[in-house]
Amino acid sequence: MTEFKLETPGYDGRFPQINSTKRCWQNYVDYHRCINLKGEDYAPCKQFYRTFRSLCPDEWTERWDEQRDEGKFPVDLSSN
């Protein structure tokens, strides 16, 4: 039997308010910047991934993925 560990994102001082929309967005952007700079296997990038996957609705990330694929994503995801 496969064992699953459920976790929620820890406190992030950049987002002290309850609304998680900005935190979702920022972690999605930070994840893609991180993997563009360091690669998908770089362990610290995985924290951004886990956080945005926990906070963001699938519909949002699917739409953002489509925008990135089409070159229409509104943020530069290079290593800024």
SULBEL-V437881 format. One record per pair of residues at least 12 apart in sequence whose ideal C-beta (glycine too) atoms are under 10 Angstrom apart, sorted by the first residue. I is the first residue (numbers start at 0). GAP is how many residues later the second one is. Records with the same first field share a line. If there is no record, write none. Layout:
I->GAP + GAP
This chain:
5->48
6->43 + 44 + 47
7->42 + 43 + 46 + 47
8->14 + 15 + 18 + 38 + 39 + 41 + 42 + 43 + 44 + 45 + 46
9->37 + 41
11->14 + 15 + 39
13->12 + 13
14->12 + 40
19->31 + 34 + 35 + 36
20->34 + 35 + 36 + 39
21->33
22->28 + 29 + 31 + 32 + 33
23->27 + 28 + 29 + 30 + 31 + 32 + 33 + 36 + 37
24->27 + 30 + 31 + 35 + 39 + 50
25->22 + 25 + 26 + 29
26->20 + 21 + 22 + 23 + 24 + 25 + 26 + 27 + 28 + 29
27->20 + 21 + 23 + 24 + 25 + 27 + 28 + 32 + 33 + 36 + 37 + 40 + 45 + 47 + 49
28->19 + 23 + 35 + 44 + 45 + 46 + 47 + 48 + 51
29->15 + 17 + 18 + 19 + 21 + 22 + 47
30->14 + 15 + 16 + 17 + 18 + 19 + 20 + 21 + 22 + 46
31->13 + 16 + 17 + 20 + 32 + 33 + 36 + 41 + 43 + 45 + 46
32->12 + 15 + 42 + 43 + 44 + 45 + 46 + 47
33->12 + 13 + 14 + 15 + 43 + 45
34->13 + 14 + 42
35->40 + 41 + 42 + 43 + 44
36->40 + 41 + 42 + 43
37->41
51->12
